Amino acid sequence: MQKSTIGVIGPGRAGSALGRSLHAAGYIIAAIGGRNPDNVRALATELGARPCQSPATTIDVADLTIVAVPDDVIAPLASEMAGALCSAAGKAAVHLSGAQDRAALKPLAQQGSLRIGVFHPLQTFRRGAAAAENVAGTYFGIDADGPLREQLAQMATDLQGHAFDLSHVDHARYHAAAVFAANYPTLLLAEAIDLAVQAGLDRETARRGMTTLLAGAVNNLKDLAPAEAITGPAARGDDGTIRRHLEALKHDPQLQRIYQLLADRTKRLAQPSKEDAA
Ligand SMILES: NC(=O)c1ccc[n+]([C@@H]2O[C@H](COP(=O)([O-])OP(=O)(O)OC[C@H]3O[C@@H](n4cnc5c(N)ncnc54)[C@H](OP(=O)(O)O)[C@@H]3O)[C@@H](O)[C@H]2O)c1
């Protein structure tokens, strides 16, 4: 299958990670579009692409355009671009959001005859060049039909990732799951570091120690189910320790409540039979 030329609108975290990785995988990055001319020019120069100040021009230049803008911008931008296209026949556009289906790009299909879809990397990307390090191995959720679906599955493979079907999935619930997997553990780590500092550790020791602890938990999860992998007082049934923790969190009632809720859910995960009997 011949590789499509790629356009990226939004050279932010996800757009630049995918742009760089597709470039490294042998795709021609034909155009970069966006809002901030400096960011557009920087990524375009790096990838040998044409910088486009108007997002619609990106679609005119590339075969497949990746709309890598914030979720709430996708639909309004698609409407805006649909009215400004020159040559869109035979082209395609996808967005990267896990929370929305392909209908967010509908104006491009209705007014520009583009094939539309979703290419959701089930991954977390930071700012800058290091973001591309997370691409290999990623699972990509695909919501598209026919040849575009095959093309996106091939693109996932070319990125050394794995394609899966998102077309009949409840997108909001699926994306909430992704937020639980990647975003809230990061929030909980931030709370853990602050708490360790309040307890008397210096911040750098707290950061390194707690991050290594989290990495150990993730490592155990690679070949164990969560119910087998989870450790700690709630999983063991050490209620005295849980009481001491709740006492130590009295100064922050919201965090104390989060701890209590998580302890209850942890007991349910680790000791389902006891919870059922209770
Ligand atoms: N980051 C992740 O880990 C991740 C993972 C999976 C999926 N996604 C999805 O990827 C998409 C982008 O997220 P992100 O995290 O990469 O966001 P981001 O880092 O904030 O980047 C957003 C990009 O969109 C541009 N932009 C914003 N408003 C625009 C507009 N009105 N017109 C044109 N360009 C505009 C921004 O330009 P400026 O720089 O000028 O503001 C920036 O280049 C979202 O749909 C998100 O759900 C992200």
The ligand as an SDF file (V2000), in Angstrom:
LIG
                    3D

 48 52  0  0  0  0  0  0  0  0999 V2000
   -1.4140   14.8470   24.6320 N   0  0  0  0  0  0  0  0  0  0  0  0
   -1.8450   13.6060   24.7420 C   0  0  0  0  0  0  0  0  0  0  0  0
   -1.3270   12.8560   25.5600 O   0  0  0  0  0  0  0  0  0  0  0  0
   -2.9390   13.0730   23.8390 C   0  0  0  0  0  0  0  0  0  0  0  0
   -3.1030   11.6800   23.7710 C   0  0  0  0  0  0  0  0  0  0  0  0
   -4.0960   11.1540   22.9440 C   0  0  0  0  0  0  0  0  0  0  0  0
   -4.9160   12.0210   22.2180 C   0  0  0  0  0  0  0  0  0  0  0  0
   -4.7380   13.3720   22.3290 N   0  0  0  0  0  0  0  0  0  0  0  0
   -5.6370   14.2310   21.5320 C   0  0  0  0  0  0  0  0  0  0  0  0
   -4.8600   15.0420   20.6610 O   0  0  0  0  0  0  0  0  0  0  0  0
   -5.5190   16.3000   20.4540 C   0  0  0  0  0  0  0  0  0  0  0  0
   -4.5400   17.4180   20.7740 C   0  0  0  0  0  0  0  0  0  0  0  0
   -4.2080   17.3460   22.1490 O   0  0  0  0  0  0  0  0  0  0  0  0
   -2.7610   17.8460   22.6740 P   0  0  0  0  0  0  0  0  0  0  0  0
   -2.6000   17.3030   24.0440 O   0  0  0  0  0  0  0  0  0  0  0  0
   -1.7210   17.5830   21.6610 O   0  0  0  0  0  0  0  0  0  0  0  0
   -3.0410   19.4230   22.7790 O   0  0  0  0  0  0  0  0  0  0  0  0
   -1.9720   20.5950   22.7800 P   0  0  0  0  0  0  0  0  0  0  0  0
   -0.6230   20.1120   23.1820 O   0  0  0  0  0  0  0  0  0  0  0  0
   -2.6090   21.7030   23.5530 O   0  0  0  0  0  0  0  0  0  0  0  0
   -1.8820   21.0190   21.2420 O   0  0  0  0  0  0  0  0  0  0  0  0
   -2.9910   21.5540   20.5750 C   0  0  0  0  0  0  0  0  0  0  0  0
   -2.5340   22.1710   19.2690 C   0  0  0  0  0  0  0  0  0  0  0  0
   -3.6880   22.6990   18.6080 O   0  0  0  0  0  0  0  0  0  0  0  0
   -3.4320   24.0590   18.2490 C   0  0  0  0  0  0  0  0  0  0  0  0
   -4.6830   24.8030   18.2630 N   0  0  0  0  0  0  0  0  0  0  0  0
   -5.4200   25.1460   19.3480 C   0  0  0  0  0  0  0  0  0  0  0  0
   -6.5130   25.8270   18.9500 N   0  0  0  0  0  0  0  0  0  0  0  0
   -6.4490   25.9110   17.5970 C   0  0  0  0  0  0  0  0  0  0  0  0
   -7.2820   26.5020   16.6090 C   0  0  0  0  0  0  0  0  0  0  0  0
   -8.4030   27.1310   16.9510 N   0  0  0  0  0  0  0  0  0  0  0  0
   -6.9030   26.3950   15.3210 N   0  0  0  0  0  0  0  0  0  0  0  0
   -5.7920   25.7520   14.9590 C   0  0  0  0  0  0  0  0  0  0  0  0
   -4.9500   25.1790   15.8540 N   0  0  0  0  0  0  0  0  0  0  0  0
   -5.2840   25.2530   17.1560 C   0  0  0  0  0  0  0  0  0  0  0  0
   -2.4450   24.5530   19.2680 C   0  0  0  0  0  0  0  0  0  0  0  0
   -1.7910   25.6740   18.7520 O   0  0  0  0  0  0  0  0  0  0  0  0
   -1.0150   26.7370   19.7030 P   0  0  0  0  0  0  0  0  0  0  0  0
    0.2680   26.0690   20.0380 O   0  0  0  0  0  0  0  0  0  0  0  0
   -0.8710   27.9310   18.8800 O   0  0  0  0  0  0  0  0  0  0  0  0
   -1.8810   26.9430   20.9110 O   0  0  0  0  0  0  0  0  0  0  0  0
   -1.5510   23.3240   19.4340 C   0  0  0  0  0  0  0  0  0  0  0  0
   -0.5830   23.2640   18.4040 O   0  0  0  0  0  0  0  0  0  0  0  0
   -6.7620   16.2850   21.3570 C   0  0  0  0  0  0  0  0  0  0  0  0
   -7.8970   15.8870   20.6030 O   0  0  0  0  0  0  0  0  0  0  0  0
   -6.4330   15.2250   22.3860 C   0  0  0  0  0  0  0  0  0  0  0  0
   -7.5830   14.6090   22.9400 O   0  0  0  0  0  0  0  0  0  0  0  0
   -3.7850   13.9260   23.1070 C   0  0  0  0  0  0  0  0  0  0  0  0
  1  2  1  0
  2  3  2  0
  2  4  1  0
  4  5  1  0
  4 48  2  0
  5  6  2  0
  6  7  1  0
  7  8  2  0
  8  9  1  0
  8 48  1  0
  9 10  1  0
  9 46  1  0
 10 11  1  0
 11 12  1  0
 11 44  1  0
 12 13  1  0
 13 14  1  0
 14 15  2  0
 14 16  1  0
 14 17  1  0
 17 18  1  0
 18 19  2  0
 18 20  1  0
 18 21  1  0
 21 22  1  0
 22 23  1  0
 23 24  1  0
 23 42  1  0
 24 25  1  0
 25 26  1  0
 25 36  1  0
 26 27  1  0
 26 35  1  0
 27 28  2  0
 28 29  1  0
 29 30  1  0
 29 35  2  0
 30 31  1  0
 30 32  2  0
 32 33  1  0
 33 34  2  0
 34 35  1  0
 36 37  1  0
 36 42  1  0
 37 38  1  0
 38 39  2  0
 38 40  1  0
 38 41  1  0
 42 43  1  0
 44 45  1  0
 44 46  1  0
 46 47  1  0
M  CHG  2   8   1  16  -1
M  END
$$$$
